């Protein structure tokens, strides 16, 4: 009898110890996901209001309200501004109507000083200017976004500029391929939402850990439409790069390159984007802007988006209407990157004095 009591005490003690350990494990996970959930809820509510049902499942999120707080960036006034904003309105009377797409590099045009400069430049030179850049977007979201801008909002540019960031390749391979298949995306979103709800309900922390691991596994499986073997291999790969290599997986193609199947996928989404842009007969030219990251300038990154982009452009029926604004092969001291930024974003000064002036000089001359 005493032996049974002792075993029961040991079991209870271990369960308490497990629950205590899970408490410290679950807290940072809950904090991270609660912040993401809050942002996605705000973004989703605005998205549901301004984007029609036909398109909104293909748009992952909108701009962050916290970013546009009138400190470094402008304040977004209308709900529509969370999807795109006007520096100067479009008009058929304007010499040019320029649409800009991109990720955080493109959003730099909405930094207060830069915004003021190019609002004045566009007014002085009589051209319309719209910025639709959203942080962490890549080619697939750009593809869906440009169709929405054309078909729902009636945006008809004659010049389109795409800031094609080096991280877009990793984003396509590891984040946004789910948006290529509607049914796949529905399952991905279901398990993604399950993560948030199961973390927030009243439950044992050990149970929350179990549910989190289960939902995360099924979310990743449906994100890529993987078999169980492929999914386990992919999760192990992500954990290895995050905890041992200390590199986000979206940056790994720049170090290790991509295989033939991945190249075909990236080539196809770029081709689809180009075709979608020129589906609007008003468009006369498409400018791709490419820029190295810091580790490209030091030789640590061997792979870039340049060759794959040039290959797609050369094969495109629209190649005579496509231009490249290429920041590669400049003197190393001409670049200015933020310190300790793993994604190598330029400084505000560089955006204002070198990045945007170079782009607009190519377009206006």
Secondary structure, DSSP 4 states (H G I P E B T S, - for coil): -HHHHHHHHHHHHHHHHHHHHHHHHHHHHHHHHHHHHHHHHHHHHHHHHHS-HHHHTT------TTT-BSSSBPBP-SGGGGT-EEEE---TTSSEEEEEE-SHHHHGGGBHHHHHHHHHHHHHTTEEEEE---TT--HHHHHHHHHHHHHTT----SEEEEE--TTHHHHIIIIIGGGG-HHHHHHHHHHHHHHHHHHHSS--HHHHHHHHHHHHHHHHHHHHT--HHHHHHHHHHHHHIIIII---GGGHHHHH---HHHHHHHHHHHHHHHHHHTTSTT--EEEEEE---HHHHTT-----SHHHHHHHHHHSTTGGGEEEEE-TT--GGG--B-TT-TT-PBPHHHIIIIIHHHHHHHHH-
